[in-house]
């Protein structure tokens, strides 16, 4: 009987130990109380609590969390009521303070956000509110981070998700934006037309320059062609003259080599004078060397011109 009781007690103790073993996962913390008072905070790993005396008061996630609060009515400096909804990114850094520091921490953060938002927007006009989101986000984050530090909460970022002015102001803003878009469109269209005209003018200018350069090049080529033709013609004439002179020189050389007699020379002189008389001239001067042949030259002259020669 004793052994049976001891066996039952052993089984009960083992069950109690097994039931009270806890494995804390990553990014989670357990707040443990002993007899209703804070005992310790369990971090990641294996833990065993004392049955009956200890209990896990709260399981807390250490990950960054997002709180999306509903739109809050806020009045700007120029008395315009707008609706603003905010998003708060926070993380729990001290599980003990988060558990015992404040009742309903998210509700406290929401109320604190709304109060801070009203204080900041109350110093800004509507236009400043719409264009200063980054500044507003930074101010709210700093204030919330300081206020939630005693609660074991770290506010990492605050974002204004929407800013909704009254409908009549929205209509006026839409009309203003439409007019601004039309103005920008007109400016862009005018700039496009101007750029097109500039490109067209530059193209025409480039065309004229190209044509002028083409004409200039053609004129240069024509002038060079004429110059080349003249040079070739002059070279041809010079070559012809040189050929004639070389032929005459050769003829004279051959004649000199042949040692012609006086009769041959006289005959050549007479041929030269016959050629000289082959025209309309009526007066012929005969050198003294061939005066003996004057009668023959005169006869030839009469035959050619039909007029008596003058000696």
WOFEN-V929315 format. One record per pair of residues at least 12 apart in sequence whose C-alpha atoms are under 6 Angstrom apart, sorted by the first residue. I is the first residue (numbers start at 0). J is the second residue. D is the distance in Angstrom with one decimal. If there is no record, write none. Layout:
i=I j=J d=D
i=I j=J d=D
//
This chain:
i=19 j=47 d=5.7
i=19 j=48 d=5.6
i=20 j=46 d=5.9
i=20 j=47 d=4.5
i=21 j=45 d=5.9
i=21 j=46 d=5.1
i=21 j=47 d=6.0
i=22 j=44 d=5.5
i=22 j=45 d=4.5
i=23 j=43 d=4.7
i=23 j=44 d=5.2
i=24 j=43 d=5.3
i=25 j=43 d=5.5
i=26 j=61 d=5.0
i=27 j=59 d=5.7
i=27 j=60 d=4.6
i=27 j=61 d=5.5
i=28 j=41 d=5.6
i=28 j=42 d=5.1
i=28 j=58 d=5.9
i=28 j=59 d=5.2
i=29 j=41 d=4.9
i=29 j=57 d=5.9
i=29 j=58 d=4.7
i=30 j=55 d=5.8
i=30 j=56 d=5.5
i=30 j=57 d=5.2
i=31 j=54 d=5.7
i=31 j=55 d=4.5
i=31 j=56 d=5.5
i=32 j=53 d=5.6
i=32 j=54 d=5.4
i=33 j=52 d=5.6
i=33 j=53 d=4.3
i=34 j=52 d=5.5
i=61 j=91 d=5.5
i=63 j=89 d=5.5
i=63 j=90 d=4.4
i=64 j=88 d=5.7
i=64 j=89 d=5.4
i=64 j=90 d=5.9
i=65 j=87 d=5.8
i=65 j=88 d=4.7
i=66 j=86 d=5.7
i=66 j=87 d=5.1
i=67 j=86 d=4.6
i=68 j=85 d=5.7
i=69 j=84 d=5.4
i=70 j=82 d=5.6
i=70 j=83 d=4.9
i=70 j=84 d=3.8
i=71 j=83 d=5.2
i=73 j=117 d=5.6
i=75 j=120 d=5.5
i=75 j=121 d=4.7
i=75 j=123 d=5.9
i=75 j=124 d=5.4
i=76 j=121 d=5.0
i=76 j=122 d=5.4
i=76 j=123 d=5.2
i=76 j=124 d=4.8
i=77 j=124 d=5.4
i=81 j=163 d=5.5
i=81 j=164 d=4.5
i=82 j=162 d=5.8
i=82 j=163 d=5.0
i=83 j=161 d=5.6
i=83 j=162 d=4.8
i=84 j=160 d=5.7
i=84 j=161 d=5.6
i=85 j=158 d=5.7
i=85 j=159 d=4.6
i=85 j=160 d=5.4
i=86 j=157 d=5.8
i=86 j=158 d=5.2
i=87 j=157 d=4.7
i=88 j=155 d=5.6
i=88 j=156 d=5.1
i=89 j=153 d=5.5
i=89 j=154 d=4.3
i=89 j=155 d=5.4
i=90 j=152 d=5.8
i=90 j=153 d=5.3
i=91 j=151 d=5.9
i=91 j=152 d=4.6
i=92 j=151 d=5.4
i=92 j=152 d=5.7
i=93 j=151 d=4.4
i=96 j=150 d=5.0
i=96 j=151 d=4.8
i=97 j=150 d=5.0
i=97 j=151 d=4.9
i=100 j=150 d=4.9
i=136 j=157 d=5.4
i=136 j=158 d=5.6
i=140 j=156 d=6.0
i=140 j=157 d=5.5
i=281 j=308 d=5.8
i=282 j=308 d=5.9
i=282 j=309 d=5.1
//
